[in-house]
Amino acid sequence: MLNLERLRTLHAVARHGSVSGAAEGLHVTTSAVSQQLSKLEREAGQRLLAKCGRGVRLTDAGRLLAEHAGRILSQVELAQSDLEAQRGRAVGELRLGAFPTAARGLFPAALTALRADHPQLRARLVEMEQEEAVEGTVRGDIDLAVVLDWYNKPLPVPAELVRAPVLDDPVDVAVPAGHPLADRADVSLADFAEDEWIAWPKGEFCHDWLLSTLRGQGIEPRIAHMAEEHATQLALVAAGLGIAVAPRLGRGPLPEGVRAVPVRKTMCRHVFAIWRADADRRPSIRAMADALRAAAGGVQG
C-alpha cells in the first residue's frame, strides 16, 4: 500500500526539482523528506531517486510514480472539497499568499472578519511576490492567493486556476512637494517626460509594466533608482531623488514632503484572488473570497 503523505513528498520533489526545494515547500526538514522517500522506495519496491552531482534526480520509476501522485493528490483535493461543501461549513486550515500591499491593505480586516464568522477555520497568511504566489497555488502549497495585474498588462494565469476580482486599485504619481506639478488637480504621464523615476527592480512584473507604459506614452524612461518596497520608493521621492508610481491600496499616510497627484486618464491595478479549480466548491475558499471583497469595499468606501 502506497502512503499518501509519501506520495505527496515525491510529488513535491518532482515539482521543486530537489529535496531541499521539496522540504521548503512542505515546511519540513530535508531529513524528513529523505526519510519519507526511503520508505516510499521500500513500499514501491523500486529506486525512485538517483544521485546526480550534489543533488538527486528522479529515476524512470520515480517520474512515473510522481505523475500518478499528481493525479491522486488532485483527486484527494477534489474529495476534500466535496466533503467540505457537503458539510456546508468553512473549517480546517486555509493557506494564503498575498503581495505586500494587499497583505497590508486588505488582509487585516479580511482575516479579522473571517475569524469572527468562521471560528473553526484556521487561516494562515504568508506575504510573497505574486509570481511565487501563482506558482505556489498551482503546486498546491497555497490554497488561495491575492495577486495583481495592470489595466494595460494582464498577468498570465494558468488554466487550472480560478480567478475572482477583488478590487480595482487607482494609482497616483508621487512627486516631491516642490515639484512644479505637485499642486495640480490631475496630470498626464506625458507631463513627466523629463523626470527621473524610482522603479521596482529589473525583472519584476511591475518594473516591466512601468517601462512599457511610459514608452506607450512616447516617453523613454529615465530610471534613477530601484526599490522593492513602496515605502522605500516614497522615502526617495521625499528626498527629491525622483518620482514614483503610488498605488493607493495599503499606502497609508504619505511621508512629509511627498504629494500624490491623480493621473487624468486613470491608471489602476486589478487585484484578484486565485485558487485551484478542483477546490472551487470549498466553503472556506468562498468565505475567504467574500471576506476579501468586503474588506475591499471598506477600502474603496
C-alpha positions in Angstrom: 0.0 0.0 0.0 1.5 3.4 -1.0 1.3 6.0 1.7 -0.4 9.3 0.6 1.9 11.6 2.5 4.9 9.9 1.0 3.4 10.3 -2.5 2.9 14.0 -1.6 6.6 14.2 -0.8 7.6 12.6 -4.0 5.4 14.9 -6.0 7.0 17.9 -4.2 10.4 16.7 -5.2 9.2 16.4 -8.8 7.7 19.9 -8.7 10.6 21.7 -7.0 13.4 19.7 -8.6 15.3 19.0 -5.4 15.0 17.5 -1.9 15.7 20.9 -0.3 13.1 22.6 -2.5 10.5 20.0 -1.6 11.4 20.4 2.1 10.9 24.2 1.9 7.6 23.8 0.0 6.3 21.2 2.5 7.6 23.2 5.5 9.6 20.2 6.9 13.3 19.4 7.1 15.4 17.8 4.3 16.0 14.8 6.6 12.2 14.3 6.9 11.9 14.4 3.1 14.7 11.8 2.7 13.1 9.5 5.3 9.7 9.7 3.6 11.3 8.9 0.2 13.3 6.0 1.6 10.1 4.5 3.0 8.3 5.1 -0.3 11.0 3.3 -2.2 10.6 0.2 0.1 6.8 0.4 -0.5 7.2 0.7 -4.2 10.0 -2.0 -4.4 12.0 0.2 -6.8 14.5 3.0 -6.7 12.8 6.4 -7.2 15.8 8.7 -6.9 19.3 8.6 -8.2 22.3 10.7 -7.3 23.1 13.5 -9.8 26.2 15.5 -8.8 25.5 17.1 -5.5 21.7 16.6 -5.9 19.3 13.9 -7.0 17.1 13.2 -10.0 14.0 11.0 -10.4 14.5 7.6 -12.0 12.1 6.5 -14.7 10.1 4.7 -11.9 10.2 7.9 -9.8 8.9 10.1 -12.7 6.1 7.6 -13.4 5.0 7.4 -9.8 5.3 11.2 -9.4 2.9 11.6 -12.3 0.4 9.2 -10.7 0.9 11.1 -7.4 -0.1 14.3 -9.0 -3.4 12.8 -10.2 -4.0 11.1 -6.9 -3.4 14.3 -4.9 -5.7 16.2 -7.3 -8.5 13.6 -6.6 -7.9 13.8 -2.9 -8.2 17.6 -3.1 -11.5 17.3 -5.0 -12.8 14.7 -2.5 -11.9 17.1 0.4 -13.6 20.0 -1.4 -16.8 17.9 -1.9 -16.9 16.8 1.7 -16.4 20.3 3.0 -19.1 21.5 0.6 -21.5 18.8 1.8 -20.9 19.9 5.4 -21.6 23.4 4.3 -19.2 24.9 6.8 -15.8 26.6 6.4 -13.5 24.5 8.6 -9.9 23.3 8.7 -6.8 25.1 7.5 -6.6 27.7 4.7 -3.1 28.6 3.4 -3.0 32.1 2.0 -0.5 34.2 0.0 -0.5 37.9 -1.0 1.7 40.6 -2.4 2.8 43.1 0.2 0.3 46.0 -0.3 -2.6 43.5 -0.4 -1.3 41.9 2.8 -1.2 45.3 4.4 -4.3 46.9 2.9 -6.8 44.1 2.8 -5.9 41.1 5.0 -6.1 42.7 8.5 -9.8 43.4 8.0 -10.5 40.3 6.0 -8.8 37.9 8.4 -10.5 39.6 11.4 -13.9 39.2 9.8 -13.1 35.6 8.8 -12.1 34.6 12.3 -15.3 36.1 13.7 -17.6 34.5 11.2 -15.8 31.1 10.9 -14.1 30.3 14.2 -13.3 26.7 13.2 -11.3 27.9 10.1 -7.6 28.5 10.6 -6.3 30.9 8.0 -2.5 31.4 7.7 -1.1 34.2 5.6 2.3 34.4 4.0 3.4 37.6 2.3 5.1 36.9 -1.1 5.6 38.2 -4.5 2.9 37.3 -7.0 5.0 35.1 -9.2 5.7 32.9 -6.2 2.0 33.1 -5.2 0.8 31.8 -8.6 3.4 29.0 -8.6 2.5 28.0 -5.1 -1.2 27.9 -5.8 -0.6 25.7 -8.9 1.6 23.4 -6.9 -0.9 23.2 -4.0 1.3 24.9 -1.4 -1.2 27.8 -1.3 -5.0 27.4 -1.2 -5.8 31.0 -2.2 -3.6 33.8 -3.2 -4.2 37.5 -3.9 -2.3 38.8 -7.0 -2.5 41.8 -9.4 -2.2 42.9 -12.9 -2.4 46.3 -14.6 -5.1 47.8 -16.7 -2.8 47.5 -19.7 -0.7 44.5 -18.8 -2.6 41.3 -17.8 -0.9 38.7 -15.6 -0.9 35.2 -17.2 -2.9 32.9 -15.0 -2.7 29.1 -15.6 -5.9 27.5 -16.9 -6.2 25.2 -13.8 -6.8 28.3 -11.6 -10.0 30.2 -10.9 -9.7 34.0 -11.0 -12.1 36.2 -8.9 -11.9 40.0 -8.9 -11.4 41.8 -5.5 -11.0 45.5 -6.4 -9.5 48.0 -8.8 -6.8 50.0 -7.2 -6.2 53.5 -8.6 -2.6 54.6 -9.0 -1.3 58.2 -8.5 2.2 59.7 -9.2 4.2 60.6 -6.1 6.3 63.7 -6.5 8.4 65.8 -4.2 6.4 68.7 -2.6 8.5 71.2 -4.5 7.8 69.6 -7.9 6.2 72.0 -10.4 3.2 69.7 -10.7 2.7 68.9 -7.0 -0.4 71.0 -6.6 -2.1 70.1 -9.8 -5.6 68.6 -9.6 -4.5 65.9 -12.1 -1.8 65.1 -14.5 -1.0 63.0 -17.6 2.1 60.8 -17.8 3.3 62.9 -20.7 3.8 65.8 -18.2 6.7 63.8 -16.7 8.7 63.2 -19.9 11.8 64.9 -18.4 11.6 63.4 -14.9 13.6 60.7 -13.3 11.7 57.7 -12.0 12.1 55.5 -9.0 11.0 52.0 -10.1 10.8 48.4 -9.0 13.9 46.2 -9.5 14.5 44.8 -13.0 12.8 41.6 -13.9 9.7 42.3 -11.8 6.3 42.4 -13.4 5.7 45.9 -12.2 9.1 47.2 -13.4 8.3 45.9 -16.9 4.8 47.4 -16.7 6.2 50.9 -15.9 8.7 50.8 -18.7 6.1 49.7 -21.3 3.5 52.2 -20.1 5.9 55.1 -20.3 7.1 54.1 -23.7 3.5 53.7 -24.8 3.2 57.5 -24.0 6.2 58.3 -26.1 8.5 58.7 -23.0 11.8 56.9 -22.8 12.1 56.0 -19.1 14.9 57.6 -17.1 15.2 55.2 -14.1 17.3 56.9 -11.4 16.8 54.3 -8.5 15.1 51.0 -8.0 13.5 49.7 -4.8 11.2 46.8 -3.9 9.1 48.4 -1.2 6.7 51.3 -1.8 7.8 52.9 1.5 11.4 53.0 0.2 10.3 54.5 -3.1 8.4 57.2 -1.3 11.3 58.0 1.0 13.4 58.5 -2.1 10.7 60.8 -3.5 10.6 62.8 -0.3 14.4 63.3 -0.6 13.8 64.8 -4.1 15.6 62.0 -5.9 12.8 61.2 -8.4 9.1 60.5 -8.8 7.3 57.2 -8.4 4.1 55.3 -9.1 2.0 55.3 -5.9 -0.9 52.8 -5.7 -3.5 53.7 -3.1 -4.1 50.2 -1.6 -2.1 49.8 1.7 -0.3 53.1 1.1 -1.0 54.8 4.4 -0.1 58.5 5.1 2.5 59.9 2.7 5.9 61.0 4.1 6.4 64.7 4.7 7.5 66.3 1.5 5.6 64.0 -0.8 2.4 64.7 -2.8 0.3 62.1 -4.7 -1.2 63.5 -7.9 -4.0 61.7 -9.6 -3.5 60.7 -13.3 -6.0 62.2 -15.6 -6.5 59.0 -17.6 -6.9 56.8 -14.6 -4.3 54.1 -14.1 -5.2 51.2 -11.9 -4.1 47.8 -10.7 -6.6 44.9 -10.9 -6.4 43.0 -7.7 -7.9 39.5 -7.7 -7.9 36.2 -5.9 -6.9 32.9 -7.4 -7.3 29.3 -6.3 -7.3 25.8 -7.9 -10.4 24.8 -9.8 -10.5 21.5 -8.0 -11.0 23.4 -4.7 -13.7 25.6 -6.1 -16.5 24.1 -4.0 -14.8 24.5 -0.7 -16.8 26.8 1.6 -13.5 28.1 3.2 -12.4 29.4 -0.2 -15.7 31.1 -0.8 -15.7 32.5 2.7 -12.2 34.0 2.2 -13.1 35.5 -1.2 -16.2 37.1 0.4 -14.1 38.5 3.3 -11.6 40.0 0.8 -14.4 41.6 -1.2 -15.9 43.1 2.0 -12.5 44.4 3.0 -12.1 45.9 -0.4 -15.4 47.7 -0.1 -14.2 49.3 3.1 -11.0 50.5 1.3 -13.0 51.8 -1.6 -15.6 53.4 0.6 
